[in-house]
Amino acid sequence: MEKDSFYKIDGKTVLYQLIHLKQIVFEVTDACNLRCKYCAYSDLYEGYDERKNEYLPFEKARMIIEYLADIWKNNTSTSLIEPVAVSFYGGEPLMNMKFIKEVIDYVNHLEGMNKKFFFSMTTNAMLLDRYMDYLAEKEFRLLISLDGDEQGNSYRVDSSVKNSFGRVIKNVKLLQVTYPEYFDKLVQFNSVLHNRNSVYGTYHFIKDVFSKKTRIAPLNNSGIKKDKQEEFWDTYQNMTDSIQKSVNCESLQTELFISNPETSVLLNYINTETGNVYDNYIDLLIDTKKQAYSPTGTCPPFFKKMFITVNGKILQCEKINHEFAVGYISDNKVEIDLDKVAKQQNDFVFRYQKQCSVCALKKKCPQCVFQIDSINNSCTKCLSYISKPAQAKHEQSVFNYLRKHPELYGRIMKEVRVSH
């Protein structure tokens, strides 16, 4: 039996990710004009800094942008232009529009680097009518949170416990009418599945009203407070169960395509198990099966993005508990020790080394260790660990699903793998 070869990252690995950073996300404020029951910063969850209606100062944004700009100028070839997404997160980001405008003006005047910036935002659309002209002008990739019709949206209430549905629909329709090309090209929807809506109702409401598909996801079940478990599970609804309850279940599955959980599992299997899918030319030319790898599927720091909290903490992404910050923006400098960042990553992922070595999903693990609630327990079990017999049973269920829907293989290879 071939022995696994694990590698640890170092400061140079972290620096490489910063050189090629794809996205920087600013939590522009922790204030919000809604009080959504299931919000990641609501009373259901733990792991985030106390919400104090703070606003991120532009000066801290300027410092981190300058820090990155120095890295980019000194380390990147000028022969290739790399895109960087500058994203705005909350709270409700439109409540700190002054900050957003200052950041955009600043990055658009940067010189001497091979970066092209574009902008994105997730918004509840409550203030969309005030700022839509600017968003359209700057070609923001806009993700609007809407859970379907009035009943489906009834958890999204303001401080007076009034449903936000009427105001949101009015604002979004105004954007659609005023800037139809922008709306068609750059505006998307995001919906949370819970016990007051359904996949079918939510999907078709947004499709019928706005001619758009929406991303539907169940509530995040990581980081739930112990005393809120019952309340959480009363609110939770499973995607597959909701789809199966639909009157036209098979038709809905076809429309959802890879958003259907069963088809998503098939897509993942084709990507990881067939040996016919390569993410890049390096994977095609080099036998990566013989290369050393890091335990778990945790991204290297800054592989996907950098997240700046309203308090100036620097994290690998917004889904990670604030206690795992890898840096900080003080009043006068950016504090990131690349070697310490690497050490924190290694310390946590290597707790799972023994499990990884016997797991059927090794080298293709989907689990981020920072999404394991018991991560601080050195004896904790990886949530995605699977034995070889269990994996064989899972593979059989994938084959059975493909036999029932043979058309999906061709559709996945054509519409997802080729056009993506």
Secondary structure, 3 states (H helix, E strand, C coil): CCCCCECCCCHHHHHHHHHCCCEEEEECECCCCCCCCCCCCCCCECCCCCCCCCECCHHHHHHHHHHHHHHHHHHCCCCCCEEEEEEEECCCHHHHHHHHHHHHHHHCCCCCCCEEEEEEEEECCCCHHHHHHHHHHCCCEEEEECCCCCCCCCCCECCCCCECHHHHHHHHHHHHHHCHHHHHHHEEEEEEECCCCCHHHHHHHHHHHHCCCEEEEECCCCCECHHHHHHHHHHCCCHHHHHHCCCCHHHHHHHHHHHCHHHHHHHHHHHHHCCCCCCCHHHHHCCHHHCCECCCCCCCCCCCCEEECCCCEEECCCCCCHHHCCEEECCCCEECCHHHHHHHHHHHHHHHHHHHHHCCCCCCCCCCHHHCCCCCCCCCCCCCCCCHHHHHHHHHHHHHHHHHCCHHHHHHHHHHHHCC
